[in-house]
Amino acid sequence: MNIVVLIKPTPDITKVKFDIEKGTVNRASTNLEINPFDLYAIEVAKRIKKLFGGTIVSISMAPPQAEVALRDALARGVDRAILLSDRRFAGADTLATSYTLASAIRKLGSFDIILCGEKSVDGDTAHVGPEVAELLRVPHASFVTQVSRFDKDRIVVESDYGDAYYEIELRLPALVALSRPLMFLGETVEPSIPKVGDVLRARRAKIEVWSADDLKDVADLNRLGILGSPTRVVKSYYALESGREAKVVRGIEGVSTVLQALKELGVL
Ligand SMILES: Cc1cc2nc3c(=O)[nH]c(=O)nc-3n(C[C@H](O)[C@H](O)[C@H](O)COP(=O)(O)OP(=O)(O)OC[C@H]3O[C@@H](n4cnc5c(N)ncnc54)[C@H](O)[C@@H]3O)c2cc1C
């Protein structure tokens, strides 16, 4: 089974600093690590490989400092890590990102299943999985919380869309965007912690870096990066003020204070 995992290296959101003036994320302020949802994609890939054999290839489009995240992916069980890194990929919106990733998958040749996260913790659009699938013209399912059946030629999943659950059967090759919590064939999936030996092996492993030129046989270079991005960020701003006011009330007399406050708010 040829398994592709899409891994987005993202900043640690508990440590990353923001440039308030420019309204941008300062990506250099913290290491890039594997997007948390993509850790689940790696685990599912490992389980599929255990059942059917095959190879797990990870693909990431990111700046060169993402190498640390890719070594982590190798330590976690990915067989081959490809980093798409080139100035010509910069400024990509989700369409150009998806086009670049889909082109890299096309260059790999055949694949049976593409696994990715439901969304990234920094961009958070949940566009990339479905867009990659559409560009490759394969069926896809998003917000997948359960893989209930996996055969050589088809997969059955459950997708949680918030207001409804869907059971979806997809013929392979297909793309599945994984959510959490996640079940695979009746077992809970949790990201595993890599063993020391695997971490050391991954440190010495080769990361393949592909530039835009490496994609020229499979991609229209005008569809990469900012050139291929029909959308532009016009303005970024923060909406962190919640408008909540915290009040602490103690003791039995606190109960009447809370009741009074609820009456004033019209809740009671
Ligand atoms: C108008 C616009 C302009 C932008 N300009 C820039 C810019 O100048 N510089 C910049 O850094 N970003 C830019 N971005 C952000 C960039 O487009 C997104 O980071 C990228 O498209 C991924 O989208 P997302 O984070 O919402 O991923 P989602 O769709 O939320 O991610 C879903 C899954 O797709 C996979 N995935 C997503 N991105 C990647 C990736 N890069 N590599 C491998 N797998 C991936 C992962 O498995 C992930 O879990 C821009 C976005 C927009 C809309």
The ligand as an SDF file (V2000), in Angstrom:
LIG
                    3D

 53 58  0  0  0  0  0  0  0  0999 V2000
   -4.6910   34.8520    1.1410 C   0  0  0  0  0  0  0  0  0  0  0  0
   -3.6990   34.0170    1.8630 C   0  0  0  0  0  0  0  0  0  0  0  0
   -2.3550   34.3480    1.8080 C   0  0  0  0  0  0  0  0  0  0  0  0
   -1.4440   33.5880    2.5130 C   0  0  0  0  0  0  0  0  0  0  0  0
   -0.1430   33.9470    2.4760 N   0  0  0  0  0  0  0  0  0  0  0  0
    0.7610   33.2500    3.1720 C   0  0  0  0  0  0  0  0  0  0  0  0
    2.1390   33.6010    3.1890 C   0  0  0  0  0  0  0  0  0  0  0  0
    2.5470   34.5930    2.5820 O   0  0  0  0  0  0  0  0  0  0  0  0
    3.0130   32.8410    3.9130 N   0  0  0  0  0  0  0  0  0  0  0  0
    2.5580   31.7600    4.6090 C   0  0  0  0  0  0  0  0  0  0  0  0
    3.3740   31.0790    5.2700 O   0  0  0  0  0  0  0  0  0  0  0  0
    1.2630   31.4000    4.6230 N   0  0  0  0  0  0  0  0  0  0  0  0
    0.3580   32.1170    3.9300 C   0  0  0  0  0  0  0  0  0  0  0  0
   -0.9500   31.7660    3.9640 N   0  0  0  0  0  0  0  0  0  0  0  0
   -1.3390   30.6070    4.7400 C   0  0  0  0  0  0  0  0  0  0  0  0
   -1.2800   29.3890    3.8750 C   0  0  0  0  0  0  0  0  0  0  0  0
   -2.0990   29.5130    2.7620 O   0  0  0  0  0  0  0  0  0  0  0  0
   -1.7520   28.2060    4.7010 C   0  0  0  0  0  0  0  0  0  0  0  0
   -0.8300   28.0660    5.7540 O   0  0  0  0  0  0  0  0  0  0  0  0
   -1.7810   26.9300    3.9240 C   0  0  0  0  0  0  0  0  0  0  0  0
   -2.5130   27.0520    2.7300 O   0  0  0  0  0  0  0  0  0  0  0  0
   -2.4000   25.8140    4.7100 C   0  0  0  0  0  0  0  0  0  0  0  0
   -3.7000   26.1890    5.0820 O   0  0  0  0  0  0  0  0  0  0  0  0
   -4.2070   25.8560    6.5350 P   0  0  0  0  0  0  0  0  0  0  0  0
   -3.1050   26.1600    7.4730 O   0  0  0  0  0  0  0  0  0  0  0  0
   -5.4990   26.5320    6.7390 O   0  0  0  0  0  0  0  0  0  0  0  0
   -4.3570   24.2770    6.4370 O   0  0  0  0  0  0  0  0  0  0  0  0
   -5.6270   23.3480    6.6910 P   0  0  0  0  0  0  0  0  0  0  0  0
   -6.4060   23.2280    5.4470 O   0  0  0  0  0  0  0  0  0  0  0  0
   -6.3610   23.7840    7.9200 O   0  0  0  0  0  0  0  0  0  0  0  0
   -4.8330   21.9980    6.9770 O   0  0  0  0  0  0  0  0  0  0  0  0
   -5.4380   20.7120    6.8280 C   0  0  0  0  0  0  0  0  0  0  0  0
   -4.3430   19.6820    6.6590 C   0  0  0  0  0  0  0  0  0  0  0  0
   -3.7160   19.8620    5.3850 O   0  0  0  0  0  0  0  0  0  0  0  0
   -2.3360   19.5090    5.4780 C   0  0  0  0  0  0  0  0  0  0  0  0
   -1.5230   20.7010    5.1740 N   0  0  0  0  0  0  0  0  0  0  0  0
   -1.8730   22.0020    5.2620 C   0  0  0  0  0  0  0  0  0  0  0  0
   -0.8480   22.7950    4.8910 N   0  0  0  0  0  0  0  0  0  0  0  0
    0.1720   21.9690    4.5750 C   0  0  0  0  0  0  0  0  0  0  0  0
    1.5140   22.1710    4.1600 C   0  0  0  0  0  0  0  0  0  0  0  0
    2.0080   23.4030    3.9820 N   0  0  0  0  0  0  0  0  0  0  0  0
    2.3000   21.0850    3.9580 N   0  0  0  0  0  0  0  0  0  0  0  0
    1.7960   19.8330    4.1300 C   0  0  0  0  0  0  0  0  0  0  0  0
    0.5570   19.5800    4.5350 N   0  0  0  0  0  0  0  0  0  0  0  0
   -0.2490   20.6210    4.7610 C   0  0  0  0  0  0  0  0  0  0  0  0
   -2.0960   19.0420    6.9120 C   0  0  0  0  0  0  0  0  0  0  0  0
   -2.2620   17.6410    6.9650 O   0  0  0  0  0  0  0  0  0  0  0  0
   -3.2130   19.7490    7.6840 C   0  0  0  0  0  0  0  0  0  0  0  0
   -3.5660   19.0490    8.8710 O   0  0  0  0  0  0  0  0  0  0  0  0
   -1.8760   32.5010    3.2650 C   0  0  0  0  0  0  0  0  0  0  0  0
   -3.2310   32.1550    3.3150 C   0  0  0  0  0  0  0  0  0  0  0  0
   -4.1330   32.9090    2.6340 C   0  0  0  0  0  0  0  0  0  0  0  0
   -5.6000   32.5270    2.6850 C   0  0  0  0  0  0  0  0  0  0  0  0
  1  2  1  0
  2  3  1  0
  2 52  2  0
  3  4  2  0
  4  5  1  0
  4 50  1  0
  5  6  2  0
  6  7  1  0
  6 13  1  0
  7  8  2  0
  7  9  1  0
  9 10  1  0
 10 11  2  0
 10 12  1  0
 12 13  2  0
 13 14  1  0
 14 15  1  0
 14 50  1  0
 15 16  1  0
 16 17  1  0
 16 18  1  0
 18 19  1  0
 18 20  1  0
 20 21  1  0
 20 22  1  0
 22 23  1  0
 23 24  1  0
 24 25  2  0
 24 26  1  0
 24 27  1  0
 27 28  1  0
 28 29  2  0
 28 30  1  0
 28 31  1  0
 31 32  1  0
 32 33  1  0
 33 34  1  0
 33 48  1  0
 34 35  1  0
 35 36  1  0
 35 46  1  0
 36 37  1  0
 36 45  1  0
 37 38  2  0
 38 39  1  0
 39 40  1  0
 39 45  2  0
 40 41  1  0
 40 42  2  0
 42 43  1  0
 43 44  2  0
 44 45  1  0
 46 47  1  0
 46 48  1  0
 48 49  1  0
 50 51  2  0
 51 52  1  0
 52 53  1  0
M  END
$$$$
